[in-house]
Amino acid sequence: MMLIAGLTTALGIGALLVVIGYRLFKSEGSVVTTATTTTLPKGAKIIGTAVAGDRLVLTLEVAGATEIRTYDAKTLKPTGTLKFAQEP
């Protein structure tokens, strides 16, 4: 009986060590911080910012028109621009 209990305990501890090792080596690692400068059009004003999933969203006011720009949150590269204009 003692042999069975010892083997079961050793099996449980081994499984726990395997899971811990797997999570340590398969993690995405630490977050790398970057410094990036993005140019905005002359006279542009940032109205708001938000994070949506893996996107950074900037709401801008450019010459009286509203514009939304999205960036990838990890690489900070532009992913899209949405411009709004009033009908004449």
Sine and cosine of phi, psi and omega as CSV:
sin_phi,cos_phi,sin_psi,cos_psi,sin_omega,cos_omega
0.00,0.00,-0.63,0.77,-0.01,-1.00
-0.92,0.40,-0.58,0.81,0.02,-1.00
-0.91,0.42,-0.67,0.75,0.02,-1.00
-0.91,0.42,-0.69,0.72,0.01,-1.00
-0.90,0.43,-0.65,0.76,0.01,-1.00
-0.91,0.41,-0.69,0.73,0.02,-1.00
-0.91,0.40,-0.64,0.77,0.04,-1.00
-0.90,0.44,-0.67,0.74,0.03,-1.00
-0.91,0.42,-0.69,0.72,0.01,-1.00
-0.90,0.44,-0.63,0.77,0.04,-1.00
-0.90,0.43,-0.67,0.74,0.03,-1.00
-0.90,0.43,-0.70,0.72,0.01,-1.00
-0.91,0.41,-0.64,0.77,0.04,-1.00
-0.89,0.46,-0.69,0.73,0.02,-1.00
-0.89,0.45,-0.64,0.77,0.03,-1.00
-0.89,0.45,-0.69,0.73,0.02,-1.00
-0.91,0.42,-0.59,0.81,0.04,-1.00
-0.91,0.42,-0.69,0.72,0.00,-1.00
-0.90,0.43,-0.69,0.72,0.02,-1.00
-0.89,0.45,-0.70,0.71,0.02,-1.00
-0.89,0.46,-0.66,0.75,0.02,-1.00
-0.88,0.47,-0.71,0.71,-0.02,-1.00
-0.93,0.36,-0.53,0.85,0.03,-1.00
-0.94,0.34,-0.67,0.74,-0.07,-1.00
-1.00,0.08,-0.34,0.94,0.00,-1.00
-0.98,-0.20,0.10,1.00,0.01,-1.00
-0.96,0.29,0.33,-0.94,-0.02,-1.00
-0.97,0.24,-0.09,1.00,0.03,-1.00
1.00,0.09,-0.12,-0.99,-0.02,-1.00
-0.98,0.18,0.38,-0.92,-0.01,-1.00
-0.98,0.19,0.77,-0.64,0.03,-1.00
-1.00,0.00,0.80,-0.60,0.01,-1.00
-1.00,-0.02,0.62,-0.78,0.01,-1.00
-0.76,-0.65,0.45,-0.89,0.10,-1.00
-0.92,-0.38,0.85,-0.53,-0.05,-1.00
-0.74,-0.67,0.64,-0.77,0.08,-1.00
-0.92,-0.39,0.83,-0.56,0.03,-1.00
-0.92,-0.38,0.73,-0.68,0.01,-1.00
-1.00,0.00,0.65,-0.76,0.06,-1.00
-0.94,-0.35,0.38,-0.92,0.06,-1.00
-0.87,0.50,0.47,-0.89,-0.01,-1.00
-0.87,0.50,0.75,-0.66,0.01,-1.00
0.99,0.11,0.06,1.00,0.01,-1.00
-0.96,0.29,0.56,-0.83,-0.01,-1.00
-0.79,-0.61,0.77,-0.64,0.03,-1.00
-0.98,0.19,0.87,-0.48,-0.01,-1.00
-1.00,0.02,-0.65,0.76,-0.04,-1.00
-0.35,-0.94,0.32,-0.95,0.07,-1.00
-0.73,-0.68,0.44,-0.90,0.05,-1.00
-0.38,-0.93,0.32,-0.95,0.11,-0.99
-0.87,-0.50,0.80,-0.60,-0.01,-1.00
-0.79,-0.62,0.97,-0.23,-0.04,-1.00
0.91,0.42,-0.87,-0.49,0.03,-1.00
-0.96,-0.26,0.49,0.87,0.01,-1.00
-0.84,-0.54,0.59,-0.81,0.13,-0.99
-0.97,-0.25,0.79,-0.61,-0.09,-1.00
-0.90,-0.44,0.81,-0.59,0.06,-1.00
-0.92,-0.40,0.74,-0.67,0.11,-0.99
-0.96,-0.27,0.84,-0.54,-0.08,-1.00
-0.88,-0.47,0.42,-0.91,0.18,-0.98
-0.90,-0.44,0.91,-0.42,-0.05,-1.00
-0.85,-0.52,0.93,-0.37,0.03,-1.00
0.79,0.62,0.68,0.73,0.05,-1.00
1.00,0.08,-0.12,0.99,0.02,-1.00
-0.96,-0.28,0.52,-0.86,0.02,-1.00
-1.00,-0.06,0.65,-0.76,-0.03,-1.00
-0.67,-0.74,0.67,-0.75,0.05,-1.00
-0.90,-0.44,0.81,-0.58,0.04,-1.00
-0.89,-0.46,0.68,-0.74,0.03,-1.00
-0.89,-0.45,0.57,-0.82,-0.01,-1.00
-0.73,-0.68,0.51,-0.86,0.11,-0.99
-0.95,0.32,0.77,-0.64,-0.10,-0.99
-0.93,0.36,-0.48,0.88,-0.04,-1.00
-0.99,0.11,-0.67,0.74,-0.07,-1.00
-0.98,-0.20,-0.25,0.97,-0.04,-1.00
0.88,0.48,0.44,0.90,0.08,-1.00
-1.00,0.01,0.60,-0.80,0.01,-1.00
-0.89,0.46,0.68,-0.73,0.03,-1.00
-0.90,-0.44,-0.30,0.95,0.02,-1.00
-0.01,-1.00,0.34,-0.94,0.04,-1.00
-0.69,-0.72,0.70,-0.71,0.04,-1.00
-0.80,-0.60,0.87,-0.49,-0.04,-1.00
-0.95,-0.31,0.62,-0.78,0.05,-1.00
-0.88,-0.47,0.68,-0.73,0.04,-1.00
-0.66,-0.75,0.49,-0.87,0.04,-1.00
-1.00,0.09,0.56,-0.83,0.07,-1.00
-0.94,0.34,0.58,-0.81,0.00,-1.00
-0.96,0.28,0.00,0.00,0.00,0.00
